[in-house]
Amino acid sequence: MTDHEQLFGAAPEGLWAAPGRVNLIGEHTDYNEGFVMPLALPRTIKALVSRRADRLLRLHSGHEPDAEPVTVDLDDLAPGSVPGWAAYPAGVAWALADAGHEVGGANISFDSDVPTGAGLSSSAALEVVTALALSDLGGLGLPPETLARLSQRAENDFVGVPSGILDQMASACCVAGHVLHLDTRDLGRRQVPFAMAVEGLRLLVVDTRVKHAHADGAYAKRRAECEAGAAELGVPFLRDVDHANLDAALARLSNPVVRRRVRHVVTEDRRVERVIDLLDAGRARDIGPVLTEGHASLRDDFEVSCPELDLVVAAAVDAGALGARMTGGGFGGSAIVLVDEDAAEVTGTAVREEFAARGLAAPRVFEAIPSAGAQRVPL
């Protein structure tokens, strides 16, 4: 960790951590008020925090160890007023204050082992760890779902990224050893046991090292296309399109691009239901083909994959993986691969060899172990 006292001249009063996540299934359904199934990773963003007597927020990133802390005045915060990575924690302070909570000055030093730009929700982890730390220090006692909603507001309205609430809820609410079955309409949630070891399985994350950026407009465009589809079908959100009547609904859509977007979202909600049924039946290994089917939908109907993600999925399945799919918003980032435990090393090697054969940078491969959500941890 960064030497907080050397940076700010004050000893930290506490240490908080919030995890990145992968999404097992349910991609681009959250802003359509659908269903998602994320799990928290053991990789976290940690925040050392000390209070200040003034109205300043001073922020330091361990990714830029030699840089001076970013200083923002809590009384001057407004959407778009803070550039770069510091906009995320500053946006959380703004969202807390705008919701009527008392926010005081603070020094915060962040360190992270969540890869940035890998589709593992480093931005949500940064928001949630800030929200939890400020809530605890201020004695606010805000519940996890409130921290998630405020963090989403920071990202949507302060940073300007129109994301759904999947990432923030995963970082705030996940439980070790479980995947989170979340209804994004009312935030109803259920912790579903995901004991892969019992069935001799492992879930791998393959970071393609292709950087993605939600703020580049592609994410917002997909969301607008979904909203256009819902409007043409006369429903509030695509969540309200019945899968059993999907073909009839698609026939009513005039734009072929919007038609594809709608088909992905409605079938993806159905895939979440299928995965839940399989996990409840103790058949975790049988979710593999559903994951691969979901990738094809993201690639062909939602058009958010990229050649490197497609390569991971193809190479992994060819090597005997039970299933694979891109995870996260897309346009780069990571894929997940479900494998038999004794095939994990072979599968990882096969993916690396395919990347090497095409002259691509070696992907980073690690295991996704369902982990705990945001918490205060011992100093």
C-alpha positions as CSV (number, residue, x, y, z in Angstrom):
1,M,0.0,0.0,0.0
2,T,0.9,3.6,-0.5
3,D,2.5,5.4,2.5
4,H,-0.6,7.4,3.4
5,E,1.0,9.3,6.3
6,Q,3.9,10.4,4.2
7,L,1.6,11.6,1.4
8,F,-0.9,13.5,3.6
9,G,0.8,14.0,7.0
10,A,-1.9,12.1,8.7
11,A,-2.2,8.5,9.7
12,P,-5.1,6.5,8.0
13,E,-8.1,6.0,10.2
14,G,-9.3,2.9,8.3
15,L,-8.8,0.6,5.3
16,W,-11.6,-0.4,3.0
17,A,-11.7,-2.8,0.0
18,A,-14.2,-3.3,-2.9
19,P,-13.8,-6.0,-5.5
20,G,-13.9,-6.1,-9.2
21,R,-16.3,-8.6,-10.8
22,V,-17.0,-10.9,-13.7
23,N,-20.5,-11.5,-14.9
24,L,-21.4,-15.1,-15.3
25,I,-24.4,-14.4,-17.5
26,G,-26.7,-11.5,-18.2
27,E,-24.8,-8.9,-20.3
28,H,-26.3,-5.5,-21.2
29,T,-29.6,-6.5,-19.5
30,D,-29.1,-4.3,-16.4
31,Y,-30.1,-1.0,-18.1
32,N,-33.0,-2.9,-19.6
33,E,-34.3,-3.7,-16.1
34,G,-33.5,-7.4,-16.6
35,F,-31.6,-10.0,-14.8
36,V,-27.8,-10.5,-14.2
37,M,-25.6,-13.0,-12.4
38,P,-22.2,-11.4,-11.3
39,L,-19.6,-12.7,-8.9
40,A,-17.0,-10.7,-7.1
41,L,-13.3,-11.4,-7.7
42,P,-10.6,-11.7,-5.1
43,R,-9.0,-8.7,-6.8
44,T,-9.9,-5.4,-5.1
45,I,-9.3,-1.7,-4.9
46,K,-8.2,-0.7,-1.4
47,A,-8.6,2.7,0.2
48,L,-6.8,4.2,3.1
49,V,-8.6,7.2,4.5
50,S,-8.1,10.0,7.0
51,R,-10.4,12.8,7.8
52,R,-9.6,16.5,7.1
53,A,-10.7,19.6,9.0
54,D,-11.4,21.5,5.7
55,R,-13.6,20.9,2.7
56,L,-11.0,19.3,0.5
57,L,-10.9,15.8,-1.0
58,R,-7.4,14.8,-1.7
59,L,-7.0,11.6,-3.8
60,H,-3.9,9.6,-4.7
61,S,-3.7,6.5,-7.0
62,G,-1.1,3.8,-6.5
63,H,-1.0,3.5,-10.3
64,E,0.6,6.9,-10.3
65,P,2.9,6.7,-7.3
66,D,5.0,9.7,-8.2
67,A,2.1,12.0,-9.0
68,E,0.8,14.6,-6.6
69,P,-2.6,13.9,-5.1
70,V,-5.6,15.3,-7.0
71,T,-7.2,18.0,-4.9
72,V,-10.9,18.9,-5.3
73,D,-13.1,21.3,-3.3
74,L,-16.3,19.6,-2.1
75,D,-18.2,22.8,-2.4
76,D,-17.2,23.2,-6.1
77,L,-18.1,19.7,-7.3
78,A,-20.3,19.6,-10.4
79,P,-20.8,17.1,-13.2
80,G,-17.8,17.2,-15.6
81,S,-15.7,19.3,-13.2
82,V,-13.1,16.7,-12.4
83,P,-11.1,15.0,-15.2
84,G,-9.5,11.5,-15.3
85,W,-9.7,8.7,-12.8
86,A,-10.4,11.1,-9.9
87,A,-13.9,11.9,-11.3
88,Y,-15.1,8.5,-10.0
89,P,-14.4,9.0,-6.3
90,A,-15.2,12.8,-6.5
91,G,-18.5,11.8,-8.2
92,V,-19.3,9.6,-5.2
93,A,-18.8,12.5,-2.8
94,W,-21.0,14.7,-5.0
95,A,-23.7,12.0,-5.2
96,L,-23.7,11.5,-1.4
97,A,-24.0,15.3,-0.8
98,D,-26.7,15.7,-3.4
99,A,-28.7,12.9,-1.7
100,G,-28.6,15.0,1.5
101,H,-25.7,13.2,3.4
102,E,-23.0,15.1,5.2
103,V,-19.7,14.7,3.5
104,G,-16.5,16.1,5.1
105,G,-13.0,16.5,3.8
106,A,-10.8,13.4,3.5
107,N,-7.5,12.1,2.3
108,I,-7.8,8.9,0.3
109,S,-5.0,6.8,-1.1
110,F,-6.0,4.0,-3.4
111,D,-4.2,0.8,-4.4
112,S,-5.6,-1.8,-6.8
113,D,-4.9,-5.2,-8.3
114,V,-8.0,-5.0,-10.4
115,P,-6.8,-4.7,-14.0
116,T,-8.0,-1.4,-15.6
117,G,-9.7,-1.5,-19.0
118,A,-10.2,-5.3,-18.7
119,G,-13.9,-5.3,-18.3
120,L,-13.7,-6.3,-14.6
121,S,-15.4,-3.1,-13.3
122,S,-12.4,-1.3,-11.8
123,S,-14.4,1.9,-12.0
124,A,-17.3,0.5,-10.0
125,A,-14.9,-0.9,-7.4
126,L,-13.3,2.6,-7.1
127,E,-16.8,4.1,-6.6
128,V,-18.0,1.6,-4.1
129,V,-14.9,1.6,-1.9
130,T,-15.1,5.4,-1.7
131,A,-18.8,5.3,-0.9
132,L,-18.4,2.7,1.9
133,A,-15.4,4.5,3.4
134,L,-17.1,7.9,3.4
135,S,-20.3,6.3,4.8
136,D,-18.4,4.6,7.6
137,L,-16.3,7.6,8.5
138,G,-19.3,9.9,8.5
139,G,-21.4,7.5,10.6
140,L,-24.0,7.3,7.8
141,G,-24.5,3.5,8.0
142,L,-25.8,3.3,4.4
143,P,-26.8,-0.2,3.3
144,P,-25.0,-1.9,0.4
145,E,-27.8,-1.3,-2.2
146,T,-27.8,2.4,-1.3
147,L,-24.0,2.6,-1.8
148,A,-24.5,0.9,-5.1
149,R,-27.2,3.3,-6.3
150,L,-25.1,6.3,-5.3
151,S,-22.1,4.9,-7.0
152,Q,-24.1,4.4,-10.2
153,R,-25.4,7.9,-10.0
154,A,-21.8,9.1,-9.7
155,E,-20.9,7.2,-12.9
156,N,-24.0,8.2,-14.8
157,D,-24.5,11.8,-13.9
158,F,-21.0,13.0,-12.7
159,V,-18.7,11.1,-15.0
160,G,-21.2,10.8,-17.8
161,V,-21.2,7.1,-18.5
162,P,-24.7,5.7,-18.9
163,S,-24.0,2.3,-17.2
164,G,-26.6,0.1,-15.5
165,I,-26.3,-1.0,-11.9
166,L,-24.8,-4.4,-12.3
167,D,-21.2,-3.5,-11.5
168,Q,-21.9,-1.4,-8.5
169,M,-24.3,-4.0,-7.0
170,A,-21.8,-6.8,-7.6
171,S,-19.0,-4.8,-5.9
172,A,-21.2,-3.9,-2.9
173,C,-23.3,-6.9,-2.4
174,C,-21.6,-10.2,-3.5
175,V,-21.0,-13.0,-1.0
176,A,-18.0,-15.3,-1.0
177,G,-18.8,-18.7,-2.6
178,H,-21.9,-17.4,-4.4
179,V,-23.0,-15.7,-7.6
180,L,-25.5,-12.9,-7.2
181,H,-28.8,-13.3,-9.0
182,L,-30.0,-9.7,-9.3
183,D,-33.3,-8.3,-10.6
184,T,-32.2,-4.9,-11.7
185,R,-35.8,-3.6,-11.7
186,D,-36.3,-3.7,-7.9
187,L,-32.8,-4.8,-6.8
188,G,-34.3,-8.0,-5.5
189,R,-31.4,-10.4,-5.1
190,R,-30.5,-13.9,-4.1
191,Q,-27.1,-15.4,-3.3
192,V,-26.8,-18.6,-5.3
193,P,-24.1,-21.1,-4.1
194,F,-21.5,-21.6,-6.8
195,A,-19.2,-24.2,-5.3
196,M,-17.3,-25.1,-8.4
197,A,-14.8,-27.3,-6.6
198,V,-17.5,-29.7,-5.6
199,E,-18.1,-30.5,-9.2
200,G,-14.5,-30.4,-10.1
201,L,-14.8,-27.2,-12.1
202,R,-12.8,-23.9,-12.4
203,L,-13.8,-20.6,-13.9
204,L,-11.0,-18.8,-15.6
205,V,-10.8,-15.1,-16.5
206,V,-8.8,-14.4,-19.7
207,D,-7.8,-10.7,-20.0
208,T,-7.2,-10.0,-23.6
209,R,-5.3,-6.8,-22.7
210,V,-7.4,-5.1,-25.4
211,K,-8.5,-1.9,-23.6
212,H,-12.1,-0.9,-23.6
213,A,-13.8,2.3,-22.7
214,H,-17.5,2.7,-22.0
215,A,-17.2,6.5,-22.4
216,D,-16.3,6.3,-26.1
217,G,-19.9,6.4,-27.1
218,A,-20.5,2.8,-28.2
219,Y,-22.0,1.8,-24.9
220,A,-24.4,4.8,-25.0
221,K,-25.3,3.9,-28.5
222,R,-26.3,0.4,-27.6
223,R,-28.4,1.7,-24.7
224,A,-30.2,4.1,-27.0
225,E,-30.9,1.3,-29.5
226,C,-32.5,-0.7,-26.7
227,E,-34.6,2.2,-25.6
228,A,-35.7,2.7,-29.2
229,G,-36.7,-0.9,-29.4
230,A,-38.7,-0.7,-26.2
231,A,-40.5,2.4,-27.4
232,E,-41.4,0.9,-30.7
233,L,-42.8,-2.2,-29.0
234,G,-44.7,0.0,-26.5
235,V,-43.1,-1.4,-23.3
236,P,-41.2,0.5,-20.6
237,F,-38.1,-1.7,-20.9
238,L,-37.0,-4.7,-22.9
239,R,-37.4,-6.7,-19.7
240,D,-41.1,-6.5,-20.4
241,V,-40.9,-8.4,-23.8
242,D,-42.1,-11.9,-23.3
243,H,-39.5,-14.5,-24.5
244,A,-42.4,-16.8,-25.6
245,N,-43.6,-14.1,-28.0
246,L,-40.2,-12.8,-29.1
247,D,-40.6,-13.7,-32.8
248,A,-43.8,-11.7,-33.0
249,A,-42.2,-8.8,-31.3
250,L,-39.2,-8.8,-33.6
251,A,-41.5,-8.8,-36.6
252,R,-42.9,-5.5,-35.4
253,L,-39.5,-3.7,-35.4
254,S,-38.7,-1.7,-38.5
255,N,-34.9,-1.3,-37.9
256,P,-32.8,-4.5,-38.4
257,V,-30.1,-3.2,-36.0
258,V,-32.6,-2.5,-33.3
259,R,-34.2,-5.9,-34.0
260,R,-30.8,-7.6,-33.3
261,R,-30.3,-5.6,-30.1
262,V,-33.8,-6.6,-28.8
263,R,-33.2,-10.3,-29.6
264,H,-30.0,-10.3,-27.6
265,V,-31.5,-8.7,-24.5
266,V,-34.6,-10.9,-24.4
267,T,-32.7,-14.1,-25.0
268,E,-30.0,-13.1,-22.6
269,D,-32.6,-12.7,-19.8
270,R,-33.8,-16.2,-20.7
271,R,-30.3,-17.5,-20.5
272,V,-30.0,-16.1,-16.9
273,E,-33.1,-18.1,-16.0
274,R,-31.6,-21.3,-17.6
275,V,-28.4,-20.9,-15.7
276,I,-30.2,-20.4,-12.4
277,D,-32.3,-23.5,-13.0
278,L,-29.1,-25.5,-13.7
279,L,-27.3,-24.2,-10.6
280,D,-30.3,-24.9,-8.4
281,A,-30.3,-28.5,-9.8
282,G,-26.6,-29.0,-8.9
283,R,-25.6,-29.1,-12.6
284,A,-23.0,-26.3,-12.8
285,R,-21.1,-28.1,-15.5
286,D,-24.1,-27.9,-17.8
287,I,-24.1,-24.1,-17.9
288,G,-21.1,-24.2,-20.3
289,P,-23.1,-24.3,-23.5
290,V,-25.4,-21.5,-22.3
291,L,-22.3,-19.3,-21.7
292,T,-21.1,-20.0,-25.3
293,E,-24.5,-19.3,-26.7
294,G,-24.5,-16.0,-24.8
295,H,-21.2,-15.1,-26.4
296,A,-22.6,-15.7,-29.9
297,S,-25.5,-13.4,-29.1
298,L,-23.2,-10.7,-27.9
299,R,-21.0,-11.1,-31.0
300,D,-23.6,-11.3,-33.6
301,D,-26.8,-9.6,-32.3
302,F,-25.3,-7.0,-29.9
303,E,-22.0,-6.5,-31.7
304,V,-19.9,-5.7,-28.7
305,S,-17.2,-8.4,-29.1
306,C,-13.8,-8.1,-30.8
307,P,-11.5,-10.5,-32.6
308,E,-9.4,-11.2,-29.5
309,L,-12.5,-12.1,-27.4
310,D,-13.8,-14.3,-30.2
311,L,-10.4,-16.0,-30.3
312,V,-10.4,-16.8,-26.6
313,V,-13.8,-18.4,-26.8
314,A,-13.0,-20.4,-30.0
315,A,-9.6,-21.6,-28.7
316,A,-11.0,-22.5,-25.3
317,V,-13.9,-24.5,-26.6
318,D,-11.7,-26.2,-29.2
319,A,-9.3,-27.2,-26.3
320,G,-12.2,-28.8,-24.5
321,A,-13.7,-26.1,-22.3
322,L,-17.3,-26.6,-21.2
323,G,-18.1,-23.1,-22.3
324,A,-16.8,-19.5,-22.7
325,R,-18.0,-16.0,-23.3
326,M,-17.0,-12.4,-23.2
327,T,-17.8,-10.7,-19.9
328,G,-18.5,-7.0,-19.3
329,G,-19.4,-4.2,-21.6
330,G,-17.3,-5.5,-24.5
331,F,-15.2,-3.8,-27.2
332,G,-12.2,-5.5,-25.5
333,G,-11.6,-6.6,-21.9
334,S,-12.0,-10.2,-20.7
335,A,-13.7,-13.5,-21.3
336,I,-14.6,-16.2,-18.8
337,V,-14.0,-19.9,-19.5
338,L,-15.6,-22.8,-17.6
339,V,-13.4,-25.8,-17.5
340,D,-12.9,-29.1,-15.8
341,E,-10.4,-28.7,-13.0
342,D,-7.9,-31.0,-14.6
343,A,-8.1,-29.2,-18.0
344,A,-7.6,-25.7,-16.7
345,E,-3.8,-25.5,-17.4
346,V,-4.2,-27.1,-20.9
347,T,-7.0,-24.7,-21.8
348,G,-5.0,-21.7,-20.6
349,T,-2.0,-22.8,-22.6
350,A,-4.1,-23.4,-25.7
351,V,-5.4,-19.8,-25.6
352,R,-2.0,-18.4,-25.1
353,E,-0.6,-20.4,-28.0
354,E,-3.4,-19.1,-30.3
355,F,-2.6,-15.5,-29.3
356,A,1.1,-16.1,-29.9
357,A,0.4,-17.7,-33.3
358,R,-1.3,-14.5,-34.4
359,G,1.4,-12.2,-33.0
360,L,-0.9,-10.9,-30.2
361,A,0.3,-9.9,-26.8
362,A,0.0,-12.8,-24.3
363,P,-3.4,-12.7,-22.5
364,R,-3.5,-12.7,-18.7
365,V,-5.2,-15.8,-17.3
366,F,-6.3,-16.2,-13.7
367,E,-9.0,-18.0,-11.7
368,A,-12.3,-16.4,-10.8
369,I,-13.0,-17.4,-7.2
370,P,-16.4,-16.1,-6.0
371,S,-15.4,-13.6,-3.3
372,A,-16.9,-11.1,-0.8
373,G,-18.2,-7.7,-1.6
374,A,-17.0,-4.3,-0.2
375,Q,-16.0,-4.3,3.4
376,R,-13.8,-2.6,6.0
377,V,-10.6,-4.6,6.5
378,P,-8.0,-4.5,9.3
379,L,-5.3,-2.0,8.9
